[in-house]
Amino acid sequence: PSAMVDRILAGENLVRVWREHRGLTVSALAEMAGIAQPYLSQIETGKREGTLQTMKKIAGALRVKLDDLV
């Protein structure tokens, strides 16, 4: 969708864009990915970088390729 592309081009966090596109809350995605909700929030706000393993879990929960999040 063009709205997603616009957000990505504007520099928004890719995890947040995909999460909202899938209609998920931070809590729901964190639970699906098996990670703590505060950690996911920090990844989305850029306060922390997700490890490769964590980003793979998030990608799996969002049903996207890892490359779509990095």
PyMOL commands that place a pseudoatom at each C-alpha (Angstrom):
pseudoatom trace, name=CA, resn=PRO, resi=1, chain=A, elem=C, hetatm=0, pos=[0.000, 0.000, 0.000]
pseudoatom trace, name=CA, resn=SER, resi=2, chain=A, elem=C, hetatm=0, pos=[1.180, 3.480, -0.803]
pseudoatom trace, name=CA, resn=ALA, resi=3, chain=A, elem=C, hetatm=0, pos=[0.623, 4.727, 2.752]
pseudoatom trace, name=CA, resn=MET, resi=4, chain=A, elem=C, hetatm=0, pos=[3.091, 2.128, 4.001]
pseudoatom trace, name=CA, resn=VAL, resi=5, chain=A, elem=C, hetatm=0, pos=[5.646, 3.100, 1.386]
pseudoatom trace, name=CA, resn=ASP, resi=6, chain=A, elem=C, hetatm=0, pos=[5.258, 6.764, 2.308]
pseudoatom trace, name=CA, resn=ARG, resi=7, chain=A, elem=C, hetatm=0, pos=[5.875, 5.975, 5.984]
pseudoatom trace, name=CA, resn=ILE, resi=8, chain=A, elem=C, hetatm=0, pos=[8.934, 3.876, 5.179]
pseudoatom trace, name=CA, resn=LEU, resi=9, chain=A, elem=C, hetatm=0, pos=[10.354, 6.569, 2.906]
pseudoatom trace, name=CA, resn=ALA, resi=10, chain=A, elem=C, hetatm=0, pos=[9.740, 9.130, 5.662]
pseudoatom trace, name=CA, resn=GLY, resi=11, chain=A, elem=C, hetatm=0, pos=[12.068, 7.099, 7.876]
pseudoatom trace, name=CA, resn=GLU, resi=12, chain=A, elem=C, hetatm=0, pos=[9.558, 5.528, 10.243]
pseudoatom trace, name=CA, resn=ASN, resi=13, chain=A, elem=C, hetatm=0, pos=[10.641, 2.412, 12.087]
pseudoatom trace, name=CA, resn=LEU, resi=14, chain=A, elem=C, hetatm=0, pos=[10.029, -0.623, 9.876]
pseudoatom trace, name=CA, resn=VAL, resi=15, chain=A, elem=C, hetatm=0, pos=[8.859, -2.844, 12.724]
pseudoatom trace, name=CA, resn=ARG, resi=16, chain=A, elem=C, hetatm=0, pos=[6.235, -0.276, 13.729]
pseudoatom trace, name=CA, resn=VAL, resi=17, chain=A, elem=C, hetatm=0, pos=[5.061, 0.228, 10.146]
pseudoatom trace, name=CA, resn=TRP, resi=18, chain=A, elem=C, hetatm=0, pos=[4.618, -3.526, 9.599]
pseudoatom trace, name=CA, resn=ARG, resi=19, chain=A, elem=C, hetatm=0, pos=[3.044, -4.040, 13.036]
pseudoatom trace, name=CA, resn=GLU, resi=20, chain=A, elem=C, hetatm=0, pos=[0.448, -1.355, 12.431]
pseudoatom trace, name=CA, resn=HIS, resi=21, chain=A, elem=C, hetatm=0, pos=[-0.148, -2.632, 8.881]
pseudoatom trace, name=CA, resn=ARG, resi=22, chain=A, elem=C, hetatm=0, pos=[-0.947, -6.045, 10.387]
pseudoatom trace, name=CA, resn=GLY, resi=23, chain=A, elem=C, hetatm=0, pos=[-3.275, -4.390, 12.919]
pseudoatom trace, name=CA, resn=LEU, resi=24, chain=A, elem=C, hetatm=0, pos=[-1.301, -5.558, 15.939]
pseudoatom trace, name=CA, resn=THR, resi=25, chain=A, elem=C, hetatm=0, pos=[-0.636, -3.840, 19.233]
pseudoatom trace, name=CA, resn=VAL, resi=26, chain=A, elem=C, hetatm=0, pos=[2.861, -3.732, 20.688]
pseudoatom trace, name=CA, resn=SER, resi=27, chain=A, elem=C, hetatm=0, pos=[1.754, -6.204, 23.349]
pseudoatom trace, name=CA, resn=ALA, resi=28, chain=A, elem=C, hetatm=0, pos=[0.264, -8.618, 20.821]
pseudoatom trace, name=CA, resn=LEU, resi=29, chain=A, elem=C, hetatm=0, pos=[3.351, -8.602, 18.606]
pseudoatom trace, name=CA, resn=ALA, resi=30, chain=A, elem=C, hetatm=0, pos=[5.672, -8.999, 21.581]
pseudoatom trace, name=CA, resn=GLU, resi=31, chain=A, elem=C, hetatm=0, pos=[3.678, -12.017, 22.753]
pseudoatom trace, name=CA, resn=MET, resi=32, chain=A, elem=C, hetatm=0, pos=[3.629, -13.550, 19.263]
pseudoatom trace, name=CA, resn=ALA, resi=33, chain=A, elem=C, hetatm=0, pos=[7.387, -13.049, 18.911]
pseudoatom trace, name=CA, resn=GLY, resi=34, chain=A, elem=C, hetatm=0, pos=[8.122, -14.285, 22.423]
pseudoatom trace, name=CA, resn=ILE, resi=35, chain=A, elem=C, hetatm=0, pos=[9.866, -11.111, 23.544]
pseudoatom trace, name=CA, resn=ALA, resi=36, chain=A, elem=C, hetatm=0, pos=[9.188, -8.576, 26.284]
pseudoatom trace, name=CA, resn=GLN, resi=37, chain=A, elem=C, hetatm=0, pos=[6.865, -5.721, 25.369]
pseudoatom trace, name=CA, resn=PRO, resi=38, chain=A, elem=C, hetatm=0, pos=[9.225, -3.017, 26.718]
pseudoatom trace, name=CA, resn=TYR, resi=39, chain=A, elem=C, hetatm=0, pos=[12.036, -4.429, 24.559]
pseudoatom trace, name=CA, resn=LEU, resi=40, chain=A, elem=C, hetatm=0, pos=[9.841, -4.269, 21.449]
pseudoatom trace, name=CA, resn=SER, resi=41, chain=A, elem=C, hetatm=0, pos=[8.878, -0.694, 22.312]
pseudoatom trace, name=CA, resn=GLN, resi=42, chain=A, elem=C, hetatm=0, pos=[12.550, 0.228, 22.620]
pseudoatom trace, name=CA, resn=ILE, resi=43, chain=A, elem=C, hetatm=0, pos=[13.277, -1.336, 19.222]
pseudoatom trace, name=CA, resn=GLU, resi=44, chain=A, elem=C, hetatm=0, pos=[10.420, 0.622, 17.651]
pseudoatom trace, name=CA, resn=THR, resi=45, chain=A, elem=C, hetatm=0, pos=[11.557, 3.917, 19.171]
pseudoatom trace, name=CA, resn=GLY, resi=46, chain=A, elem=C, hetatm=0, pos=[15.203, 3.353, 18.262]
pseudoatom trace, name=CA, resn=LYS, resi=47, chain=A, elem=C, hetatm=0, pos=[16.387, 3.246, 21.866]
pseudoatom trace, name=CA, resn=ARG, resi=48, chain=A, elem=C, hetatm=0, pos=[17.713, -0.284, 21.383]
pseudoatom trace, name=CA, resn=GLU, resi=49, chain=A, elem=C, hetatm=0, pos=[18.671, -2.397, 18.422]
pseudoatom trace, name=CA, resn=GLY, resi=50, chain=A, elem=C, hetatm=0, pos=[17.198, -5.852, 18.204]
pseudoatom trace, name=CA, resn=THR, resi=51, chain=A, elem=C, hetatm=0, pos=[19.572, -8.793, 18.054]
pseudoatom trace, name=CA, resn=LEU, resi=52, chain=A, elem=C, hetatm=0, pos=[19.526, -10.883, 14.903]
pseudoatom trace, name=CA, resn=GLN, resi=53, chain=A, elem=C, hetatm=0, pos=[17.635, -13.608, 16.758]
pseudoatom trace, name=CA, resn=THR, resi=54, chain=A, elem=C, hetatm=0, pos=[15.067, -11.115, 18.057]
pseudoatom trace, name=CA, resn=MET, resi=55, chain=A, elem=C, hetatm=0, pos=[14.558, -9.547, 14.644]
pseudoatom trace, name=CA, resn=LYS, resi=56, chain=A, elem=C, hetatm=0, pos=[14.013, -13.026, 13.158]
pseudoatom trace, name=CA, resn=LYS, resi=57, chain=A, elem=C, hetatm=0, pos=[11.325, -13.678, 15.785]
pseudoatom trace, name=CA, resn=ILE, resi=58, chain=A, elem=C, hetatm=0, pos=[9.638, -10.365, 14.995]
pseudoatom trace, name=CA, resn=ALA, resi=59, chain=A, elem=C, hetatm=0, pos=[9.804, -11.030, 11.250]
pseudoatom trace, name=CA, resn=GLY, resi=60, chain=A, elem=C, hetatm=0, pos=[8.249, -14.454, 11.748]
pseudoatom trace, name=CA, resn=ALA, resi=61, chain=A, elem=C, hetatm=0, pos=[5.442, -13.035, 13.866]
pseudoatom trace, name=CA, resn=LEU, resi=62, chain=A, elem=C, hetatm=0, pos=[4.773, -10.343, 11.253]
pseudoatom trace, name=CA, resn=ARG, resi=63, chain=A, elem=C, hetatm=0, pos=[4.999, -12.880, 8.388]
pseudoatom trace, name=CA, resn=VAL, resi=64, chain=A, elem=C, hetatm=0, pos=[7.652, -10.859, 6.564]
pseudoatom trace, name=CA, resn=LYS, resi=65, chain=A, elem=C, hetatm=0, pos=[11.236, -11.503, 5.520]
pseudoatom trace, name=CA, resn=LEU, resi=66, chain=A, elem=C, hetatm=0, pos=[13.977, -10.363, 7.854]
pseudoatom trace, name=CA, resn=ASP, resi=67, chain=A, elem=C, hetatm=0, pos=[15.167, -8.065, 5.049]
pseudoatom trace, name=CA, resn=ASP, resi=68, chain=A, elem=C, hetatm=0, pos=[11.848, -6.208, 5.269]
pseudoatom trace, name=CA, resn=LEU, resi=69, chain=A, elem=C, hetatm=0, pos=[12.746, -5.074, 8.796]
pseudoatom trace, name=CA, resn=VAL, resi=70, chain=A, elem=C, hetatm=0, pos=[16.361, -4.005, 8.391]
for i in range(1, 70): cmd.bond("trace and resi %d" % i, "trace and resi %d" % (i + 1))
show_as sticks, trace
zoom trace
